[in-house]
Amino acid sequence: MPLLKTFAAVAIATFVGHSLAVPVVPHPSVANDLVLTPENTLSETNPYRNGPHRNGHKIPASSNSAEELSVSVYNNLQSDSMNAYVTGLDPNGILVCLTPGGSWFAPKANGSISGIIPQIITEDIAIPMGDYGTNTSFTIPSYVQSARIWFADGHLKFYTGLNATGYLTLVEPSPSNQHDPSANVNWGFVELTTNSDGLTVNLSYVDFVGLPLGIKVQGSNGTQTALGVPADAVSSICSALSAQASSDGQPWDKLCISDSSGNALRVIAPYDYIQQNPGAFASYWTRYISQVWAKYSTTPLTIDTQAAAGLVNCTTLGNSTLTCDGDNRPYERPSAGDIFGCNTGPFAIEETDNDVHRAVVPRLCAAFDRSTFLLRGGNVQPSLDSSHYYTTSPTDYYSKIVHEQEVDGRGYAFAYDDVNPPDDDGSNASGLLNDPDPSLLSITIGGPTS
């Protein structure tokens, strides 16, 4: 699953919702209108809350060169106003931002208390990128976890505050809040973690598609790539979603955000749209869920956990729950939001859940998202290859269309895009790259070069 789903993130204020219209045009505002969710907040994990880092200061780079990561960025976007930002948690669990000088900066709380309006980071953390057709290099000076390298055609605004337990929290730009202070900026990010096990990096479209990015890792495993989407991906996705909305009457077209000139700026995921419009897609999956429940009341559904539990048989009980052998609790019927998000309702994983439950959840949600339960062979999950995904309606057309736009078909389009059958041919739809000894992370802005 994408790194963003593992972030130690805690919301620090009440969600502020804004209904969307067609066309959806951002109206940037101030910190009062920030939308704070687990997807755009990152909290420190260091319990030492009153140390000097609270005052905001530079953190020396590690003296161990093995902890450094070299990054090279190629600007394939015809813009001379590109900036990069690097945020994450250092090895001590302290929030850090990379400065243009190459050192970590630990933001301060600015006197905030829990629930109070977050305060903007005023330190210069924008790393200027070269003009169109040029490369820019910088170094991430030490191990970092739950990190993002952000790219923006212009400037992004980041904020800090304290969460309910008193931990310093970074408030990041939100792609779905049209009143976010960075709403008019074309931006995107790459997610990564570096530690003694090496580098893990991925492209994620779980929440939105924005500024096109591609990644390449060179290291002990050779060269690995996830090329991302082409330069015109956002407008192409919006056209396809508009056609789908005309076909089935669902609000796919409202996932598209335009700038003040009417140009497509970004596309948000269905789950994020539902958070602001709770009635959206409400009945979209209802008939399909009933068909799944009916089929597996008489035919066992086998979940291949691809782990110690092996093959687990599941059955539905009437119109209520689905139960699986060895699982610590059953599964209620999901809502549309549950299916699109994979982290609520029956797909929410609790701390007390056993290994069987933790293995079943991603495979169940992936099968719903890709609509493979009722296909021939769908009684074993996962068992069908990607040629069977999104072939019947209802399905997650956002995910389907995003994957169609990906140059090499790689990049998370929903949370469990890394669920694959055990005899998969080696393709990886998630776009996650690993290397135990990376020598260079290369990133392309603005779509792959020809």
VOBALO-326059 format. One record per residue (C-alpha): x, y, z; residue in three letters. Coordinates in steps of 0.25 Angstrom, whole numbers, plus 5000, padded with zeros to 4 digits. Example, Ala and Ser with C-alpha at 12.3 -4.5 7.8 and 13.67 -1.06 7.14 Angstrom:
// residues 2
504949825031ALA
505549965029SER
//
This chain:
// residues 450
500050005000MET
500550144998PRO
501450215008LEU
500450325011LEU
499550215017LYS
500550185027THR
500850325032PHE
500750365046ALA
499750465043ALA
498650525053VAL
497650625049ALA
497750745058ILE
496450825055ALA
495050805050THR
494850765036PHE
494350885028VAL
493550845016GLY
493250925003HIS
492250864993SER
492750854979LEU
492050904966ALA
492350894951VAL
493350944947PRO
494050934960VAL
494951054962VAL
495951074974PRO
495751204983HIS
497051204992PRO
496751265005SER
497551265019VAL
497951165030ALA
496451175035ASN
496051095023ASP
497050985024LEU
496450845023VAL
497150755032LEU
497150605030THR
498050485032PRO
498450505017GLU
499050645019ASN
499550645033THR
500850585038LEU
501150575053SER
502450555061GLU
502650425068THR
503650475078ASN
503050485092PRO
504050585096TYR
503150705094ARG
503950815100ASN
505350805094GLY
506150905086PRO
505450865073HIS
504250935078ARG
504851075076ASN
505151035061GLY
506551015057HIS
507550955047LYS
507950805049ILE
509350765045PRO
509350665034ALA
509850525038SER
511250495037SER
511050365031ASN
511050375016SER
510250245015ALA
509050315020GLU
509050415009GLU
508150404997LEU
508550474984SER
507350534976VAL
507350584962SER
506150664956VAL
505950684941TYR
504950794938ASN
504150754926ASN
503050854929LEU
503150984921GLN
503251074934SER
504351154940ASP
503651154954SER
503751014959MET
504150984973ASN
504350864982ALA
504050834996TYR
504550715005VAL
503750685018THR
503750565027GLY
504150505040LEU
505650495044ASP
506150365051PRO
505750425064ASN
504350445060GLY
504450595059ILE
503750675047LEU
504850735038VAL
504850815025CYS
506050825015LEU
506550965013THR
507151015000PRO
508551005007GLY
508450855009GLY
508150845024SER
506950805032TRP
506050905038PHE
505150865050ALA
503950955050PRO
503451015063LYS
502051015068ALA
501951165068ASN
501251165081GLY
500051075076SER
499150995085ILE
498250885081SER
497050925072GLY
497551065069ILE
497851115055ILE
499151055050PRO
500251155048GLN
501051175034ILE
502451125033ILE
503251255030THR
504651185028GLU
505051175014ASP
504851035010ILE
504651044995ALA
505750984987ILE
505851054973PRO
505850964961MET
506450994948GLY
505751044936ASP
505150954925TYR
506050854920GLY
507050854931THR
507450764943ASN
507550814958THR
508250724968SER
508150724983PHE
508450634995THR
507550585005ILE
508550585017PRO
508050465026SER
507050355027TYR
505650405027VAL
504250335028GLN
502850365024SER
503450475015ALA
503050545002ARG
503750614991ILE
502750724987TRP
502850794973PHE
502050924970ALA
501951014959ASP
502051134968GLY
502051124983HIS
501351034994LEU
500951075008LYS
501250985020PHE
500751005034TYR
500950955048THR
500150925060GLY
499950835071LEU
499050715071ASN
498150665082ALA
499250595089THR
500250715088GLY
501150665077TYR
501650765067LEU
500850735054THR
501150785039LEU
499950825032VAL
500150805017GLU
499450855004PRO
498150785002SER
497750754987PRO
496250744990SER
496050864998ASN
495750974988GLN
495951084999HIS
497351035003ASP
498451145002PRO
499151064991SER
497851024984ALA
498251104971ASN
499651044970VAL
499950924961ASN
500650824970TRP
500950674973GLY
501850594981PHE
502750464982VAL
502650384995GLU
503850315001LEU
504550255013THR
506050235015THR
506650155026ASN
507650045028SER
506849955019ASP
507050055007GLY
506050134999LEU
504550114997THR
503950214988VAL
502650224980ASN
501650304972LEU
500250314977SER
498950354971TYR
498150304983VAL
497650444986ASP
497850524973PHE
498550534960VAL
499250674958GLY
500650714953LEU
501150594945PRO
502450534952LEU
503250404948GLY
504350334957ILE
505550254954LYS
506450184964VAL
507850144962GLN
508550054971GLY
508949904975SER
507649854968ASN
508049924955GLY
507050024949THR
505550034953GLN
504550124947THR
503150174949ALA
502950274938LEU
501650334943GLY
500650404934VAL
500850494922PRO
500850644922ALA
499350654917ASP
498850544927ALA
497950634935VAL
497150684924SER
497050544917SER
496550484930ILE
495550594932CYS
495050564918SER
494850424921ALA
494250444934LEU
493250544928SER
492850434917ALA
492650334928GLN
491750434936ALA
490950444924SER
490850294922SER
490450254936ASP
489950384943GLY
490950374954GLN
491750504958PRO
493050464952TRP
493250594945ASP
493250664958LYS
494550604962LEU
495250704952CYS
495750834958ILE
496050954948SER
496751084949ASP
496151214948SER
496351204933SER
495651074932GLY
496850994930ASN
496950854936ALA
497750864949LEU
497650734956ARG
496650614958VAL
496250574972ILE
495950434976ALA
494450384978PRO
494750364993TYR
495150504995ASP
493950564987TYR
493050474996ILE
493650535009GLN
493150675004GLN
491850614998ASN
491350505006PRO
490250464997GLY
491050444985ALA
491150304979PHE
490250264990ALA
489550154982SER
490650124972TYR
491049994978TRP
489749944984THR
489349844974ARG
490749794972TYR
490949774987ILE
489549694988SER
490049604976GLN
491349574983VAL
490649544996TRP
489649454989ALA
490749374982LYS
491649354994TYR
490549305003SER
490549174995THR
491949174989THR
493149194997PRO
494049314995LEU
495449274996THR
496449385000ILE
497949354997ASP
498649425009THR
499949395002GLN
500449385016ALA
500549275027ALA
498949265028ALA
498949215014GLY
497649205007LEU
496449255016VAL
495049225013ASN
493949325015CYS
492449325014THR
491349425015THR
490249405025LEU
488849455020GLY
488849605017ASN
489749635028SER
491249595030THR
492349525023LEU
493149435032THR
494549375029CYS
495149255035ASP
496149295046GLY
495749435045ASP
495549505058ASN
494349585053ARG
493349585042PRO
493149685031TYR
491849775029GLU
491449815015ARG
492249935010PRO
491850075006SER
492350144993ALA
493250225002GLY
493750095008ASP
494050034995ILE
494750154989PHE
495550185001GLY
495850045006CYS
496150095021ASN
494750115027THR
493550025030GLY
493849875028PRO
495249915023PHE
495749995035ALA
496849915042ILE
496849925057GLU
498049905066GLU
497449775072THR
497249705058ASP
497949575056ASN
498849545044ASP
497649475036VAL
496849605037HIS
498049685033ARG
498249595021ALA
496749585017VAL
496449735017VAL
497349785005PRO
496949664997ARG
495449684999LEU
495549834996CYS
496349814984ALA
495349714978ALA
494249814981PHE
495049934975ASP
495349854962ARG
494049784962SER
494549644960THR
493649564970PHE
492649524960LEU
493649484949LEU
493949344945ARG
495049314955GLY
494649424964GLY
494349324975ASN
495849324979VAL
496449464982GLN
497449504977PRO
497549404965SER
497149484953LEU
498249574946ASP
498049714942SER
497449694929SER
496149654937HIS
496149784945TYR
495049894943TYR
494449814932THR
493049814938THR
492149924943SER
492049974954PRO
493549994956THR
494550094961ASP
494650174948TYR
495550274954TYR
496550164957SER
496350104943LYS
496550234935ILE
497750274943VAL
498350144940HIS
498050154926GLU
498850294926GLN
500050234933GLU
501150224922VAL
501550084928ASP
500250054936GLY
500950084949ARG
500550174961GLY
499550154972TYR
498150184968ALA
497550134980PHE
498050084994ALA
498249944991TYR
498849944977ASP
499949854981ASP
499049734983VAL
499449644972ASN
499149494969PRO
500249394974PRO
500649354960ASP
500649494955ASP
501549514943ASP
502449614951GLY
501649744947SER
501449844958ASN
500249934957ALA
500650004970SER
501850074964GLY
502650054977LEU
504150044976LEU
505149984986ASN
506649974986ASP
507549934998PRO
508650024994ASP
508250134985PRO
509250224978SER
508250324971LEU
506750354971LEU
506350424958SER
505050504957ILE
504450564944THR
503450674945ILE
502450694934GLY
502350564928GLY
503350464922PRO
504350514912THR
504150454898SER
//
